[in-house]
Amino acid sequence: MKVLLKRAELPLIRFHDLRRTFATHTQMPAVERTPEETAKPPVNALCAPTEPHPEPIPRKIRKSGTGCVYQINDHLWEGSFYPRLPNGKRKKFNIYAETREQCEAKLAEMITEKKAEIKEEKAKLKEGAD
């Protein structure tokens, strides 16, 4: 196909682009358009007008060791924490709450508790090794 386009002195385009252009033109109503209308993207006559998309929730980049917060459904949030245990493995701890704020508070409390427990276990292992 590239050879044919070169011989005909046409710009190089992909076959897929031709298919997309043809599909767009077949869905457009057969009306003459002004140059201003031509510059606008075509409106698909087969699709119903869509509502504007809601604004995305801005992502919060969390620091290492502060856990993760996820929304499971409309009324449930999950907070998780993956600490490294004294044996070197990681373990997941979860908490659940009805709102993000409650989840953040419970997660912070759980993290301090688990870090204290891990510190105690490390101390015990260190004493046993000595």
Wavefront OBJ file of the C-alpha trace (Angstrom):
o trace
v 0.000 0.000 0.000
v 2.884 2.355 0.779
v 4.313 1.777 -2.693
v 0.992 2.681 -4.322
v 0.677 5.849 -2.248
v 4.225 6.894 -3.171
v 3.606 6.269 -6.877
v 0.428 8.334 -6.752
v 2.296 11.022 -4.765
v -0.254 10.836 -1.940
v 0.492 11.249 1.766
v 1.200 8.059 3.704
v -1.883 7.039 5.702
v -2.868 3.823 7.382
v -5.749 1.631 6.206
v -7.306 1.897 9.669
v -7.451 5.692 9.314
v -9.445 5.298 6.116
v -11.931 3.010 7.849
v -12.396 5.496 10.692
v -12.878 8.403 8.286
v -15.416 6.441 6.236
v -17.346 5.443 9.375
v -17.430 9.059 10.560
v -18.695 10.303 7.202
v -21.410 7.645 6.969
v -22.834 8.688 10.333
v -22.943 12.396 9.499
v -26.153 13.834 8.057
v -25.963 14.690 4.359
v -25.945 18.477 4.741
v -23.505 20.978 3.429
v -21.325 22.439 6.135
v -19.745 25.843 6.381
v -15.974 26.064 6.966
v -16.638 26.956 10.644
v -18.766 23.832 11.075
v -16.178 21.730 9.258
v -13.547 22.733 11.811
v -15.759 21.417 14.649
v -15.690 17.691 15.416
v -18.648 15.852 13.840
v -21.633 15.018 15.999
v -22.561 11.368 15.968
v -26.246 11.290 15.016
v -26.656 7.717 16.276
v -25.695 8.456 19.872
v -27.844 10.330 22.338
v -26.331 13.511 23.752
v -24.293 12.691 26.808
v -24.157 14.516 30.087
v -20.892 16.251 30.932
v -18.464 14.032 32.789
v -18.177 14.672 36.536
v -14.960 16.222 37.751
v -12.530 13.530 38.949
v -11.663 13.415 42.634
v -8.117 14.745 43.006
v -5.760 11.953 44.021
v -3.859 12.320 47.236
v -0.313 11.014 47.094
v 0.328 9.386 50.423
v 3.698 9.118 52.100
v 5.282 5.735 52.586
v 4.063 3.976 55.723
v 0.702 5.780 55.902
v -1.413 3.048 54.282
v -3.998 3.228 51.514
v -7.640 4.341 51.494
v -10.108 3.008 48.922
v -13.816 3.548 48.348
v -15.431 0.127 47.979
v -18.983 1.379 47.327
v -21.155 4.408 48.107
v -21.208 3.757 51.851
v -18.025 1.814 52.564
v -14.356 2.793 52.669
v -11.409 0.458 53.219
v -8.115 1.410 54.803
v -5.182 -0.967 54.435
v -1.648 -1.075 55.752
v 1.185 -3.396 54.577
v 3.948 -3.305 57.206
v 7.078 -5.434 57.091
v 7.009 -7.842 60.018
v 10.079 -8.832 62.075
v 10.440 -12.045 60.008
v 10.887 -9.892 56.870
v 7.523 -10.689 55.302
v 4.731 -8.206 54.644
v 1.208 -8.633 55.991
v -1.955 -6.719 55.088
v -4.135 -5.208 57.814
v -7.553 -3.742 56.906
v -10.133 -1.498 58.529
v -13.543 -0.398 57.236
v -15.599 2.752 57.800
v -18.649 4.545 56.409
v -16.872 7.803 55.465
v -13.396 8.690 54.248
v -12.703 10.817 57.327
v -13.618 7.950 59.685
v -11.482 5.600 57.627
v -8.488 7.969 57.755
v -8.829 8.285 61.557
v -9.190 4.522 62.122
v -6.285 3.823 59.759
v -3.962 6.240 61.558
v -4.895 4.630 64.899
v -4.365 1.104 63.527
v -0.986 2.040 62.023
v 0.340 3.371 65.345
v -0.891 0.201 67.112
v 0.649 -2.172 64.541
v 3.947 -0.273 64.473
v 4.117 -0.521 68.284
v 3.371 -4.265 68.149
v 6.036 -4.817 65.496
v 8.551 -2.818 67.534
v 7.828 -5.000 70.593
v 8.224 -8.186 68.545
v 11.551 -6.949 67.151
v 12.745 -6.164 70.679
v 11.744 -9.671 71.867
v 13.535 -11.278 68.927
v 16.622 -9.180 69.613
v 16.626 -10.178 73.319
v 16.230 -13.851 72.371
v 19.151 -13.609 69.924
v 21.481 -12.046 72.542
l 1 2 3 4 5 6 7 8 9 10 11 12 13 14 15 16 17 18 19 20 21 22 23 24 25 26 27 28 29 30 31 32 33 34 35 36 37 38 39 40 41 42 43 44 45 46 47 48 49 50 51 52 53 54 55 56 57 58 59 60 61 62 63 64 65 66 67 68 69 70 71 72 73 74 75 76 77 78 79 80 81 82 83 84 85 86 87 88 89 90 91 92 93 94 95 96 97 98 99 100 101 102 103 104 105 106 107 108 109 110 111 112 113 114 115 116 117 118 119 120 121 122 123 124 125 126 127 128 129 130
